Amino acid sequence: MERPSPTIEEQINSEDTTKIIVQSLAKLDSIALGVSIGAVSGIAVFLATNLLLIKGGDQIGPNLALLGQYFVGYEVTVAGSFIGLFYGFLAGFMTGWLIAFLRNSLVTGYIVLLKLKGSVSAVNDFIDNP
């Protein structure tokens, strides 16, 4: 018995599903993700430092001053906020780039695995059904 042709709704759902799958497996741009996370991180350190300076007090930001252990030259000062902006951007960029790189590598590995499974399945079907 012949199968009826798919309805328009089924065709649309199939196309939508295909688009969603392709978009979910698309590669992330490592540079773009690095720049965006770097910008947010750098601005966060810059603003946090300057907000503490504006707030003032006896001890200004002893916890934030600990960033000086990781960011050479960073202090809770106006000049230090610019140093923190640079280092925050640098650390955020490296983090974003690494996230995109690892995600792209895992997706590529998954796609290769799926292709390999498909090839093995096709060979098995050919062998089983001469």
C-alpha positions in Angstrom: 0.0 0.0 0.0 1.3 3.4 -1.0 2.0 5.9 1.8 0.1 9.2 1.3 2.2 12.3 0.7 3.0 14.3 3.8 0.7 17.1 4.7 1.8 20.7 4.6 1.9 20.8 8.4 4.2 17.7 8.5 6.5 19.3 5.9 6.7 22.5 7.9 7.4 20.6 11.1 10.1 18.6 9.4 11.7 21.7 8.0 11.5 23.5 11.4 13.0 20.5 13.1 15.9 20.3 10.6 16.6 24.1 11.1 16.6 23.7 14.9 19.0 20.7 14.7 21.3 22.5 12.3 21.3 25.7 14.5 22.0 23.8 17.7 25.0 22.0 16.1 26.4 25.2 14.5 29.9 26.2 15.5 30.3 29.0 18.0 32.6 31.9 17.0 35.5 31.6 19.5 36.7 35.2 18.9 33.2 36.7 19.3 32.4 34.7 22.5 35.9 35.6 23.9 35.4 39.3 23.1 31.9 39.4 24.6 32.8 37.6 27.8 36.0 39.6 28.0 34.2 42.9 27.7 31.7 42.0 30.4 34.4 40.8 32.7 36.6 43.8 32.2 33.8 46.3 32.7 32.7 44.4 35.8 36.1 44.8 37.4 36.3 48.4 36.3 32.9 49.3 37.7 33.4 47.4 40.9 36.6 49.2 41.6 35.3 52.6 40.8 32.1 52.0 42.8 34.2 51.1 45.8 36.3 54.2 45.3 33.1 56.4 45.1 31.7 54.7 48.2 34.9 55.4 50.2 35.4 54.4 53.8 38.2 53.5 56.1 39.2 50.3 54.2 38.3 50.4 50.6 37.6 47.0 49.1 39.9 44.6 51.0 38.3 41.6 49.2 38.6 43.2 45.8 42.2 44.1 46.5 42.9 40.4 46.5 42.7 40.5 42.7 46.1 42.0 42.9 47.4 38.5 43.7 46.3 37.4 40.2 46.4 40.7 38.2 49.9 42.1 38.5 49.7 45.8 39.3 46.0 45.9 40.3 45.0 48.0 43.3 41.8 49.5 44.3 42.6 52.9 42.8 41.6 54.8 39.7 44.7 53.6 37.8 44.1 50.1 39.2 40.6 50.1 37.7 42.1 50.5 34.2 44.6 47.7 34.9 41.7 45.6 36.2 39.7 46.5 33.0 42.6 45.1 30.9 43.2 42.0 33.0 39.4 41.3 33.3 39.1 41.5 29.5 42.1 39.2 29.0 40.8 36.6 31.5 37.3 36.8 30.1 38.5 36.5 26.6 40.5 33.4 27.4 37.6 31.9 29.2 35.1 32.6 26.4 37.5 31.4 23.7 38.1 28.2 25.7 34.4 27.6 26.2 33.7 28.0 22.5 36.7 25.8 21.5 35.7 23.0 23.8 32.1 23.1 22.8 33.0 23.1 19.1 35.4 20.2 19.6 32.7 18.2 21.5 30.1 18.8 18.9 32.5 17.9 16.1 33.3 14.7 17.9 29.7 13.9 18.4 28.9 14.5 14.7 31.8 12.2 13.7 30.5 9.6 16.0 27.0 9.8 14.6 28.4 9.6 11.0 30.5 6.5 12.0 27.4 4.9 13.6 25.4 5.6 10.4 28.1 4.1 8.2 28.3 1.0 10.4 24.6 0.7 10.4 24.4 1.1 6.6 27.1 -1.6 6.1 25.3 -4.0 8.5 22.0 -3.4 6.7 23.7 -4.2 3.4 25.3 -7.3 4.8 22.1 -8.5 6.4 19.9 -7.8 3.4 21.7 -9.0 0.2 
